[in-house]
Amino acid sequence: MSATHIIPLARLQEAMCLVVRGFGSSEDEVQAVAGNLIEANLTGHDSHGIGMLPRYADAFLEGGLQPNAHVQTVTDAGALLRLDGQAGFGQVIGREAMALGIERARTHGSCIVALGNAHHLGRIGAWAEQAAAAGLVSLHFVNVVARSIVAPYGGADARFGTNPFCAGVPLAGRPPVILDFATSMIAQGKTRVAHNKGEPVPPGCMLDDHGQPTTDPRYAVVPPFGALLTFGTHKGYGMALMCELLGGALAAGMTQRNDDASRRRVLNGMFSVLVDPSVLSERTAFEREALAFLDWVQASPPRDGYGPVQVAGDAERLSRARRSADGLPVDSITWQEILDAAARLGVDARQVAAAAGC
Ligand SMILES: NC(=O)c1ccc[n+]([C@@H]2O[C@H](COP(=O)([O-])OP(=O)(O)OC[C@H]3O[C@@H](n4cnc5c(N)ncnc54)[C@H](O)[C@@H]3O)[C@@H](O)[C@H]2O)c1
């Protein structure tokens, strides 16, 4: 098992900004990319945090990620937008796509945003949080165009990505409910984190390269590759399929099929629905009912071995509070990979390490 650095938030921010400047990004993009990745670490999703930077560096160096790109409108039908992400940083493209959708939902009461050709959109919950901060309910179906990593239900090899689904509901007087998960049993990045830490993944998550069950994360990280399984057997598989059909075929016009598996880029397609609850119904009545229901659900007595009943978004808020105060854990293999990526981008890795205090 590798050692872990605990890095204070401010130092990590400074260090990661140094790395992202290596892409030649504008200062706004530097802040957006570093901020979004660190936010993923803060919320406990190390799989979608700064550990993605080596992959982004590879994608950039092979020409698959375009720094300083902005979202372009392909189709404007008022409450229906089709957008192209120009293979730009998902951290910028996602924010711009949501901003356009939020503006339209405020005008029309709702908006469908079909986004294609965005480089990795990271933690999809960030986009539901952006919509919720504007008072909007949102749904997001996302596909992943990169090497296939997840097997269909009953299939023995990988045919699609970890296709995340996300939904956000803003509430009066309490934080929004943000449901945000990969449709695979575990997110792909969690296999990388486990592999780097030298830990197994839980049983029932993966197949090896012969389609047999395994707990060794290597089968998702280094060849010969196996496959992750979908959560909830045929139901999770059905949801993953919908993410591909809506986020991929419909929104992006691009599904995970015959993609060149040697390429390091990760493209996401995202089909988002934004709704203004105050246009659909009386806002206070909706919020009263929603809050009453959450109280009712959370009054369920905890089972043996469990803490108080949580709702989606609580785990991320607890982690954010804890890690903001205590610092962020980064295992030493991931840290070395980030320093190596910085060097590939022409950034002085010693400066990055010094900024982080590692
Ligand atoms: N951009 C991409 O291509 C891509 C692909 C896959 C996943 N992702 C991201 O990976 C991240 C991690 O996904 P994951 O599947 O590992 O998430 P996960 O398994 O940790 O599930 C997270 C969800 O479950 C909720 N949750 C956690 N504990 C709970 C509890 N005790 N009670 C009630 N709800 C609880 C969380 O609030 C959150 O909504 C997500 O942010 C996702 O968007 C991105």
The ligand as an ORCA input file, in Angstrom:
! r2SCAN-3c Opt
* xyz 0 1
  N     -17.363     12.383    -16.534
  C     -17.426     11.068    -16.596
  O     -17.167     10.485    -17.660
  C     -17.833     10.266    -15.399
  C     -18.044      8.892    -15.537
  C     -18.424      8.166    -14.414
  C     -18.562      8.767    -13.176
  N     -18.343     10.112    -13.075
  C     -18.431     10.774    -11.765
  O     -17.826      9.939    -10.784
  C     -18.286     10.356     -9.509
  C     -18.346      9.181     -8.599
  O     -19.377      8.286     -8.986
  P     -19.655      6.981     -8.094
  O     -20.548      6.078     -8.835
  O     -18.363      6.443     -7.596
  O     -20.412      7.639     -6.853
  P     -20.857      6.926     -5.477
  O     -20.977      5.455     -5.626
  O     -19.983      7.470     -4.394
  O     -22.351      7.488     -5.274
  C     -22.498      8.844     -5.074
  C     -23.957      9.192     -4.865
  O     -24.522      8.422     -3.802
  C     -24.920      9.317     -2.735
  N     -24.683      8.636     -1.465
  C     -23.482      8.218     -0.976
  N     -23.653      7.639      0.220
  C     -24.983      7.707      0.511
  C     -25.785      7.291      1.625
  N     -25.245      6.686      2.689
  N     -27.101      7.519      1.574
  C     -27.667      8.131      0.509
  N     -26.972      8.548     -0.582
  C     -25.635      8.333     -0.572
  C     -24.056     10.508     -2.901
  O     -24.589     11.660     -2.260
  C     -24.038     10.648     -4.430
  O     -25.223     11.235     -4.935
  C     -19.599     11.091     -9.775
  O     -19.387     12.448     -9.462
  C     -19.831     10.934    -11.280
  O     -20.431     12.059    -11.913
  C     -17.988     10.870    -14.157
*
